[in-house]
């Protein structure tokens, strides 16, 4: 999944693989549709603040926006 994400969208190229693995384990569970939603939220946050790093905090914030049932 991790390699696919970096190919899917360049926003993931700078992310720590451990943070991506954690998000996949806890939230996405290998579901690419869920990853597309997370990507959308991360991308929107970076559009508002281009200097923001894609770190654990940003990824967790994006996952929290999915609600209880991603």
C-alpha positions as a Markdown table, in Angstrom:
| # | Residue | x | y | z |
|---|---|---|---|---|
| 1 | Unk | 0.0 | 0.0 | 0.0 |
| 2 | Unk | 2.8 | 2.5 | 0.9 |
| 3 | Unk | 4.4 | 2.3 | -2.5 |
| 4 | Unk | 1.1 | 2.7 | -4.2 |
| 5 | Unk | 0.3 | 5.8 | -2.2 |
| 6 | Unk | 3.4 | 7.6 | -3.3 |
| 7 | Unk | 2.5 | 6.8 | -6.9 |
| 8 | Unk | -1.1 | 7.8 | -6.4 |
| 9 | Unk | -0.4 | 11.3 | -5.3 |
| 10 | Unk | 2.8 | 13.3 | -4.8 |
| 11 | Unk | 1.6 | 14.6 | -1.5 |
| 12 | Unk | 2.6 | 11.3 | 0.1 |
| 13 | Unk | 6.2 | 11.3 | -1.2 |
| 14 | Unk | 7.3 | 13.4 | 1.7 |
| 15 | Unk | 5.4 | 11.5 | 4.4 |
| 16 | Unk | 7.1 | 9.2 | 6.9 |
| 17 | Unk | 6.3 | 5.6 | 5.9 |
| 18 | Unk | 5.7 | 4.8 | 9.6 |
| 19 | Unk | 3.0 | 7.5 | 9.7 |
| 20 | Unk | 1.4 | 6.1 | 6.6 |
| 21 | Unk | 1.5 | 2.5 | 7.9 |
| 22 | Unk | -0.1 | 3.7 | 11.2 |
| 23 | Unk | -2.9 | 5.4 | 9.4 |
| 24 | Unk | -3.5 | 2.4 | 7.2 |
| 25 | Unk | -3.5 | 0.1 | 10.2 |
| 26 | Unk | -5.8 | 2.3 | 12.3 |
| 27 | Unk | -8.1 | 3.9 | 9.7 |
| 28 | Unk | -7.8 | 2.9 | 6.0 |
| 29 | Unk | -7.1 | -0.8 | 6.5 |
| 30 | Unk | -5.9 | -1.1 | 2.9 |
| 31 | Unk | -9.1 | 0.5 | 1.4 |
| 32 | Unk | -8.0 | 2.7 | -1.5 |
| 33 | Unk | -11.3 | 4.6 | -1.4 |
| 34 | Unk | -10.5 | 5.6 | 2.2 |
| 35 | Unk | -7.0 | 6.6 | 1.2 |
| 36 | Unk | -8.5 | 8.8 | -1.6 |
| 37 | Unk | -10.6 | 10.6 | 1.1 |
| 38 | Unk | -7.6 | 11.0 | 3.4 |
| 39 | Unk | -5.5 | 12.3 | 0.4 |
| 40 | Unk | -8.2 | 14.8 | -0.4 |
| 41 | Unk | -8.2 | 16.2 | 3.2 |
| 42 | Unk | -4.4 | 16.3 | 3.3 |
| 43 | Unk | -4.2 | 18.0 | -0.1 |
| 44 | Unk | -6.8 | 20.6 | 1.0 |
| 45 | Unk | -4.9 | 21.4 | 4.2 |
| 46 | Unk | -1.7 | 21.9 | 2.2 |
| 47 | Unk | -3.5 | 24.1 | -0.3 |
| 48 | Unk | -4.4 | 26.4 | 2.6 |
| 49 | Unk | -0.8 | 26.2 | 4.0 |
| 50 | Unk | 1.7 | 25.0 | 1.4 |
| 51 | Unk | 4.6 | 25.1 | 3.9 |
| 52 | Unk | 2.8 | 22.6 | 6.1 |
| 53 | Unk | 4.6 | 19.2 | 6.3 |
| 54 | Unk | 2.8 | 16.0 | 5.8 |
| 55 | Unk | 3.4 | 14.6 | 9.2 |
| 56 | Unk | 1.6 | 12.4 | 11.7 |
| 57 | Unk | -0.4 | 15.3 | 13.1 |
| 58 | Unk | -1.7 | 16.3 | 9.6 |
| 59 | Unk | -2.5 | 12.7 | 8.7 |
| 60 | Unk | -4.4 | 12.2 | 11.9 |
| 61 | Unk | -6.3 | 15.4 | 11.4 |
| 62 | Unk | -7.3 | 14.2 | 7.9 |
| 63 | Unk | -8.3 | 10.8 | 9.3 |
| 64 | Unk | -10.4 | 12.5 | 12.0 |
| 65 | Unk | -12.4 | 14.3 | 9.3 |
| 66 | Unk | -13.6 | 11.0 | 7.9 |
| 67 | Unk | -15.9 | 10.4 | 10.9 |
| 68 | Unk | -16.5 | 7.1 | 12.7 |
| 69 | Unk | -17.1 | 5.1 | 9.5 |
| 70 | Unk | -14.6 | 5.8 | 6.8 |
